Amino acid sequence: MTELLSKSTFQRESFTVNEFVERLMLRPAHQLQLQLQAQQQQQQAAAGSVAVATLDTSAITENLHGTLEWLDSELATVTLLEPAATARCTEAAKMHASRAAQLHETLCKTAQEYKVLDDRINTVGSAAVRIAERLEGLDQHQQRAQQALELLAYFGELNVPTTQSGAPQQRSAVFTDAKRIAQLVRVVKQLTALGQELADSPKTAMARVAIEGHANQVENSLLQSFEKALDVRDAGKMKEFAALLYELNGGESCLKLYIQKQDMFFDPNSRIRDESLAKSPVDCPESGKFVDPRLDQFYEDVLRCCAQEWLLIQKVFFNAVFVMSELVRRIIEERITDFVGFLLQPTTDIGVHLRVLNFLMLETRNRLISQLGEYNVGEVVAKAVDSMLKPYQDSYIAKELSWLQQSFQRDLGDFNKKKKHFTLETVQEGSVVDLDSDIVTLEVVLNLIHATKEACTRCCNVSYLTQIPGNCSKLFLLLLDTCGTGYFDAAFTQLERLGISQAAASDTQAAHVKAIHVFFRFSQVLTQAVVLLMRHFNEEILPLISSSANDHARCNDAMEQFLERQESKVVFGLNLSIDSICKKVASILEDQKKSDYKVKESEMPSFSVSAAICSVVEFVSAQYQVISRTLDGQNLDTFLDELGLRLHAIVKEHLMQVTVSPGAGGMQLMRDLVALKDMVFGWWLKRPSVVVVVGPGSSGTGGATSSPNLGPANAAGLNLPASATAFEQLVELTKVFVLPVKNLGSLLSDSPHLNSLDAQELLSFVKLRSDYEPDWLGKHFF
């Protein structure tokens, strides 16, 4: 306790509260475990003795008391040592703070000294840099002064042509030694610049003339040397002289000489060969793909020459791309332009001109420009080509329209010849399949559309991009005008001039057949042509003009007007055909006697259709053959339904003028009307869009007639066309002439076909009975 405090006094093992508590707890537990083991060994040693081990807490208590005493002693020791240790620590802290302050002061003084030293170093360095720059500037000035002195010496030497004794002035070696040509080039260039800066004075005139002479002499000498090297294709010498000429005057004279030495520019035989090739005959079809072998051969030669020269240019000129661009521009402006002029001479046929021009545009873009673009001169080539083709593009659309008009006239030539000699007598009688005598054919329209399609293809290749919509719209409008005014309008006018309307109204059956044949073939070709034109417009023309709202609107308006004009012709022809057929049917029915259905009871009734009805069926069936071959789809359905209704009205009006005897007369009338109904139903049996059921009263099999495309119809005539329903109703009405009078009331009320008829209309049929009496109204009707 009395020993002095030292560092070792405080250096003990580290103290941790948790570890210290664990150590206190483990020490009694370990002693307890040792006691338990000793007791167990004693128990096992006792023979036969069994006892339960008991815990001796006195040992633990004693151990804890000992530990507490040791802790108290340690606490007393620490308490005793704490004041002295605290004092010494405080003194040590003060000494450390004093030493730290002294050290900080020393470091600050050192840093200040270093800063002063750094500033001095920077000052000295800056001064050194300035001195070096001044020395370098002085050296440059000295060199320039020396060069200027030499230049002035050369200038003075050239300004004095003779010495004082009159002998020629001795020139410096730079002017006389051919081996020093590079130095001479630099001297002459500097003297030239000096002469341009000096004032125009008589004192320096002689020197300026001498300088100019030397410059010309040096340039000519270098050009001659370059030309000799070019003749033998010596790339190394050419490069040497080209570099000197570039240093002398920028190399412009060298570039001109190189281009002028190309055979294609100065050799007359080269131009003669090109002209001979361009004017050689070539097979040029009027349609289909066209390939001009002359242009292929010419461009092949041009590209081969350019490839050879490009290899040489890269070896000779440091600015190879610029030299190549100048060479290519010169080739396009002179050689290619001349060749194209030979190809597209004004005296050439306009059709050949357009096809050659179209191929020229494609070949120039796809081959010439693309391959020359590999030399990085694409922009120059594009501008030169555009300038070359501009005159042909400016005049293209006028020539295209003229040529398309001529092509249309050729296609319409056969039509115009046929139109002059066309009469109704030229229409073939009999089978309507033979249409060689038609005044209009679809082939002509197809030819016109094909010619327009080819013209539009050329238009897209040749025209300026901004002019494509307008030019294509002009071509399409010409097509519409030709098809409308030049073809269908002219044909329709010719038919009217020949009196087709009067022929259709003729009483002669052959004239009727011919007239209807002509009208329906005309309508058929016209309808098909309209479909083709609309398809051509939507698929070919519309994508080309959609970018221009004005051209799009103009073509749409023209198309609508064309359709309206042609639709009026079709409607006129269809109405005229229906009128002529109905008039002929009415004329045939007029030949029937009013008493044909008034059969006496003593007479034997006829089991065949009457002659008048047979004629009607035969005539209308012949017209149907023509109609079904020339119309289709909804147009045929509408026309047949309208024709059936008109025929129904004519037959019904005819019946109002006859007298029918009950029984045999009624059966004869029913047989005739069933024949007419079967004729009308026969039209619809072949139409997949209509369902028809022929009842048991029909002629022929007497039962239902079915078709693979038809389904069953209900009693009300579901899906029956109006014309078929009308004839079905008319046949049902004939029962009023067959049944006894007492059964007529139930017939009129129970029949699904008759209960919808007006009462007065029903009564008008009942009054046609030969035994009709006025008092029937009260007894059997109403």
Protein Blocks (a to p, Z undefined) as FASTA:
>chain_A
ZZccdfklmmccdddfklmmmmmmmmmmmmmmmmmmmmmmmmmmpghiacdddddfklmm
mmmmmmmmmmmmmmmmmmmmmmmmmmmmmmmmmmmmmmmmmmmmmmmmmmmmmmmmmmmm
mmmmmmmmmmmmmmmmmmmmmmmmmmmmmmmmmmmmmmmmbdfkopacdddfklmmmklm
mmmmmmmmmmmmmmmmpccdfklmmmmmmmmmmmmmmmmmmmmmmmmmmmnopaklmmmm
mmmmmmmnoommmmmmmmmmpmklmmmklmmmmmmmmmpccdddfbdjdddfklmmmmmm
mmmmmmmmmmmmmmmpmblmlmmmmmmmmmmmmmmmmmmmmmmgfkbcfklmmmmmmmmm
mmmmmmmmmmmmmnopmmmmmmmmmmmmmmmmmmmmmmmmmmmmmmmmmmmmmmmmmmmm
gcfklpcghjfklmmlpfbdfklmmmmmmmmmmmmmmmmmmmcfklmmmmmmmmmmmmmm
mmmmmmmmmmmmmmmmnommmmmmpmbfklmmmmmmmmmmmmmmmmmmmmmmmmmmmmmm
mmmmmmpmklmmmmmmmmmmmmmmmmmmmmmmmmmmmmmmmmmmmmmmmmpcfklmmccf
kbccdfbdcfklmmmmmmmmmmmmmmmmmggcjllmmmmmmmmmmmmmmmmmmmmmpccd
ehjlmmmmmmmmmmmmmmmmmmmmmpmkbccdddfkbghjlpacddfkbccddfkopaia
fklmmmmmmmmmmmmmmmcfklmmmmmmmpmklmmpcfklmmmmmmmpmkbcfklmmmmg
ZZ
